[in-house]
Amino acid sequence: MRVIFTGGGTGGHIYPIMAVIERLKERKISTDDEILFVGTQKGLESKIVPAAGVNFKTIKIQGFNRKHPLKNFETIDLFIKATKRAKEILRDFKPDIVVGTGGYVSGAMVYEAAKMHIPTMIHESNSVVGLANKFLGHYVDKICYTFDDAAKQFPEKKKLVRTGNPRSQQVLGLNKTPIDLKEWGLNPQMPTVLVFGGSRGALAINRIMLKSIMQLKDKPYQIIWATGTLYYDSVEEKLKNVDLGNNIKVLPYIKDMPALLPEMTCVVSRSGATSIAEFTALGVPAILIPSPNVTHNHQMKNALDLEKSGAALVIPEDDLNPNNFVSSIDHILLDEKYAEDMSKASKELGVPDASDQVIKVMEEITH
């Protein structure tokens, strides 16, 4: 099967594609030369995709600017040029199907493919549907989604298929040797919480950890705090005169998250689609502090979906304080039954064969 995948900007648009690509190769449905990823030069995809050895081409495109409307004339001009570039790529590669996950580059590629009567589909990994996917929903053959709230935002009900996030299956399929907490000076038998804000870190999460550290350092549980590479040095400086005891381990980042997560009783993090897919795949209870600096506040909607299902506790960043932060961790780590119920609810949200579900829809469209 010859496939063009397209999406860009955020991990939520990229990691689901990478998971499906990996599964297509495992099942020998597509080979390296039958897969092409189309993204942008400036997006996260420009680093992740080539590094994974996937064929990669770019289109120059940008989003609409609400603050400076005059710049939108340039945006419209770029979109017209992008559709021409998309047509060239489609004619050269001759795909059997084009799959988009969001971002403006996805809008240009999938729209042009639909106009050329090439089978098309999109995947929405968040609770709030992005502008590109809302637009493309009118034209594609199928719409795959993860959260039920997203399905409600598409009027094209007959096209909808709940597949879950392909990252879930990828995480479950990884043959990882669990990280030995003893190597980090921690007790594998003690309840442990992982606090992190992504590879670069989240300032709000680091600040609340610093404010709460004196309450946390003597708790009957352990804490692994990944500050993010951007904040590690400043956090270390602030903690240089603080006795952390034996139950807090501070790191810049976690190199192998899927190997660590099964050892965790709970996680504290932002609520991006990729992180949620990993938590629910493994059934790890979560305390979610959604980033307010994302399009349409979609992280809050993602988090509330998990909370409604009993898989997470949500603390809005504006309401975050040491009391509700520490008490939320206590609630999960000091109540084994509550943690077990949350873990069960989390696993019920995950789709263990999500990549296969997406591929099944691809095969149905192309046959």
C-alpha positions in Angstrom: 0.0 0.0 0.0 1.4 3.4 -1.0 0.6 5.9 1.7 1.1 9.6 2.2 0.9 10.7 5.8 0.6 14.4 6.6 0.5 16.4 9.8 2.6 18.9 11.7 3.3 21.3 14.4 2.8 19.2 17.6 3.5 15.7 18.8 -0.2 15.0 18.8 -0.1 15.3 15.0 3.1 13.3 14.5 3.4 10.4 17.0 0.1 8.7 15.9 1.5 8.7 12.4 4.8 7.3 13.4 3.0 4.5 15.3 0.9 3.5 12.3 4.0 3.6 10.0 5.8 1.2 12.4 2.8 -1.1 12.4 2.4 -1.1 8.6 6.0 -2.2 8.3 5.6 -4.9 11.0 2.7 -6.3 9.2 4.5 -6.0 5.8 1.6 -4.0 4.4 3.9 -1.2 3.3 7.6 -0.9 2.8 9.9 2.1 3.3 9.7 3.3 -0.3 5.8 3.1 -0.2 5.5 5.6 2.7 6.0 9.3 2.6 5.5 11.9 5.3 4.7 15.4 4.2 5.2 18.2 6.8 6.7 21.6 7.3 10.4 22.6 7.6 9.9 24.4 10.9 7.6 22.0 12.7 8.6 19.3 15.1 8.1 16.7 12.4 11.2 18.0 10.5 13.3 16.5 13.3 11.4 13.5 14.3 10.4 12.0 10.9 13.8 12.0 9.2 15.5 10.8 12.4 13.2 7.7 12.2 14.3 7.0 8.6 11.0 7.8 7.1 10.8 9.5 3.7 10.0 13.2 4.3 9.0 16.1 2.1 8.0 19.6 3.1 5.4 22.2 2.1 5.7 25.9 3.1 2.4 27.0 4.8 1.3 29.0 7.9 -1.8 29.5 10.0 -4.1 32.5 10.1 -2.9 35.4 12.3 -5.7 36.8 14.5 -3.5 39.6 16.0 -2.3 40.9 12.6 -5.0 40.4 10.0 -3.0 41.9 7.2 -0.6 39.0 7.4 -3.4 36.7 6.4 -3.0 37.9 2.8 0.4 36.2 2.9 -1.3 33.1 4.5 -3.8 32.8 1.7 -1.1 33.2 -0.9 1.0 30.5 0.8 -2.0 28.1 1.0 -2.6 28.5 -2.8 1.1 27.7 -3.4 0.9 24.9 -0.9 -2.0 23.2 -2.8 0.1 23.4 -6.0 3.0 21.8 -4.2 0.7 19.2 -2.8 -0.6 18.3 -6.3 3.0 17.9 -7.5 3.8 15.5 -4.6 0.6 13.5 -5.2 1.3 13.1 -8.9 4.9 12.1 -8.3 4.2 9.6 -5.4 0.9 8.2 -6.7 -0.5 7.2 -3.2 -3.3 4.7 -2.7 -4.4 6.8 0.2 -3.6 10.1 2.0 -3.9 10.2 5.8 -3.9 13.5 7.8 -3.7 14.1 11.5 -4.0 17.9 11.7 -2.1 21.1 11.1 -2.3 23.4 8.1 0.0 21.3 6.0 -2.4 18.4 6.5 -5.2 20.7 5.3 -3.5 21.4 2.0 -2.4 17.8 1.3 -5.6 16.0 2.2 -7.8 18.6 0.5 -5.9 18.4 -2.8 -5.9 14.5 -2.6 -9.7 14.5 -2.2 -10.1 16.9 -5.2 -8.0 14.4 -7.2 -10.4 11.5 -6.1 -7.6 9.8 -4.1 -9.0 8.0 -1.0 -8.5 10.1 2.1 -9.0 10.0 5.9 -8.1 12.0 9.0 -7.3 11.1 12.6 -8.2 13.4 15.5 -6.2 12.6 18.6 -7.6 15.4 20.8 -10.9 16.2 22.5 -11.2 19.5 20.6 -11.1 19.1 16.8 -8.5 21.4 15.1 -9.4 23.8 12.3 -7.7 21.7 9.6 -9.6 18.5 10.6 -12.9 20.4 10.9 -12.4 21.7 7.4 -11.3 18.3 6.0 -14.2 16.4 7.6 -16.4 17.6 4.7 -14.1 16.0 2.1 -12.5 12.9 3.5 -13.8 9.3 3.2 -13.4 8.5 6.9 -12.8 10.3 10.2 -11.0 8.4 12.9 -11.0 9.7 16.5 -9.9 9.0 20.1 -12.2 11.0 22.4 -16.0 10.8 22.2 -16.2 14.6 22.6 -14.3 15.0 19.3 -16.9 12.9 17.5 -19.7 15.3 18.5 -17.9 18.1 16.7 -18.1 16.4 13.3 -21.5 16.6 11.5 -20.4 13.8 9.1 -21.6 11.0 11.5 -21.5 8.2 8.9 -17.8 8.8 8.4 -16.8 8.4 12.0 -14.8 5.4 13.4 -13.4 5.3 16.9 -10.0 3.8 16.6 -8.2 5.3 19.7 -4.7 6.8 19.5 -2.2 4.5 17.7 0.5 5.5 20.2 -1.4 3.3 22.7 -0.7 0.1 20.8 2.9 1.2 20.1 3.6 1.6 23.8 2.0 -1.8 24.6 4.0 -3.5 21.9 7.4 -2.2 23.1 9.5 -5.0 24.6 11.0 -2.8 27.3 13.0 -4.0 30.2 11.5 -2.0 33.2 13.8 0.5 34.7 15.2 -0.7 38.0 14.4 2.0 40.6 17.2 0.6 42.8 19.7 2.1 40.3 18.3 5.5 41.1 18.6 4.9 44.8 14.8 4.3 45.2 12.8 1.5 46.6 10.9 -0.6 44.0 8.4 -1.7 46.6 7.3 1.9 47.6 4.5 3.8 45.8 6.1 6.2 43.3 4.9 9.2 41.4 6.5 10.7 38.3 6.2 14.5 38.0 7.1 15.9 34.5 6.2 18.5 32.0 7.7 17.1 28.7 11.3 17.0 27.5 11.8 20.8 27.9 9.7 20.9 31.0 6.7 23.0 32.2 7.4 26.1 34.3 4.1 25.9 36.3 4.8 22.2 37.3 8.4 23.0 38.4 7.2 26.0 40.4 4.6 24.0 42.3 7.1 21.3 43.0 9.5 23.9 44.5 6.7 25.3 46.6 5.6 21.9 47.8 9.0 20.2 48.3 9.1 20.6 52.1 5.7 18.9 52.4 6.7 16.1 50.0 10.2 15.2 51.2 9.0 13.2 54.2 6.0 11.4 52.6 5.8 7.5 52.7 6.1 7.4 49.0 8.7 8.3 46.4 8.9 11.1 43.8 10.7 11.2 40.5 10.8 14.8 39.3 11.8 15.4 35.7 12.3 19.1 35.4 12.9 19.3 31.7 16.2 20.2 30.1 15.3 23.9 30.0 14.8 24.2 33.7 17.1 21.6 35.3 20.0 24.0 36.1 17.8 26.6 37.8 15.9 24.0 39.8 19.2 22.5 40.9 20.4 25.9 42.0 17.2 26.5 44.1 17.5 23.1 45.7 21.2 23.2 46.6 20.6 23.9 50.3 17.5 21.6 50.6 17.8 18.2 52.1 15.6 16.1 49.8 15.9 13.0 51.9 15.8 9.6 50.3 12.5 9.7 48.5 12.9 12.4 45.9 15.0 12.0 42.7 15.5 15.0 40.5 16.4 14.5 36.8 16.5 16.7 33.7 14.4 14.3 31.6 13.4 10.7 31.2 15.1 9.0 28.3 12.8 6.0 28.1 9.3 6.9 29.3 7.6 3.6 28.2 10.1 1.7 30.3 9.5 3.8 33.4 5.7 4.2 33.3 4.8 0.6 34.3 6.7 1.1 37.5 4.8 4.2 38.5 1.8 4.3 40.8 0.8 7.7 39.4 2.0 10.5 37.1 1.7 14.3 37.3 1.9 15.9 33.9 0.3 18.1 31.2 -2.5 16.5 29.1 -1.3 16.3 25.6 -2.8 13.6 23.4 0.4 11.5 23.2 1.0 11.5 27.0 -2.6 10.5 27.6 -2.3 7.6 25.0 0.7 6.3 27.0 -1.0 6.6 30.4 -4.2 4.9 29.3 -2.4 2.1 27.4 -0.6 1.2 30.6 -3.4 2.1 33.0 -1.4 4.6 35.0 -3.5 7.0 37.2 -2.8 10.7 36.4 -2.9 14.1 38.0 -3.3 16.4 35.0 -2.3 20.1 35.0 -3.4 21.2 31.4 -1.4 23.8 29.6 -3.5 26.9 29.1 -1.2 27.9 26.2 -2.6 25.6 23.5 -5.1 26.0 20.7 -8.8 26.1 21.9 -7.7 24.9 25.3 -7.7 21.4 24.0 -5.5 20.0 26.8 -8.2 21.0 29.4 -10.8 19.1 27.4 -8.5 16.1 27.1 -8.0 16.1 30.8 -11.6 16.5 31.7 -12.5 13.5 29.5 -10.1 11.4 31.6 -11.4 12.8 34.9 -15.0 12.1 33.9 -14.0 8.5 33.4 -12.4 8.2 36.7 -8.9 7.9 35.3 -7.4 11.2 36.4 -7.6 14.2 38.7 -7.5 17.6 37.1 -6.0 20.8 38.6 -6.3 23.9 36.4 -3.1 25.9 36.4 -4.8 29.0 37.7 -6.0 27.0 40.8 -2.7 25.2 41.5 -1.4 25.5 45.0 0.7 23.4 47.4 -2.4 22.2 49.3 -4.4 20.8 46.4 -1.3 19.6 44.7 0.0 17.5 47.6 -3.4 16.3 48.7 -4.1 15.0 45.1 -0.9 13.0 45.2 -1.7 11.8 48.7 -5.2 10.7 47.6 -3.8 8.3 45.0 -0.5 7.1 46.6 -1.9 6.6 50.0 -5.1 4.9 49.1 -4.3 1.6 47.3 -8.0 0.8 46.4 -8.5 4.3 44.9 -5.3 3.9 42.8 -6.5 0.5 41.6 -9.9 1.9 40.6 -8.2 4.7 38.7 -5.9 2.3 36.9 -8.8 0.1 35.8 -10.7 3.2 34.5 -7.5 4.3 32.7 -7.0 1.0 30.9 -10.7 1.0 29.8 -10.0 4.2 27.9 -7.0 2.8 26.0 -7.4 0.9 22.7 -4.9 -1.9 22.7 -5.1 -2.4 18.9 -5.5 1.3 17.9 -2.9 1.2 15.1 -4.5 -1.9 13.7 -7.9 -0.2 13.8 -6.5 2.7 11.8 -5.0 0.4 9.3 -8.2 -1.5 9.0 -10.0 1.7 8.0 -7.2 2.5 5.5 -7.7 -0.9 3.9 -11.5 -0.6 3.7 -11.2 2.8 1.9 -8.6 1.6 -0.6 -10.4 -1.7 -1.5 
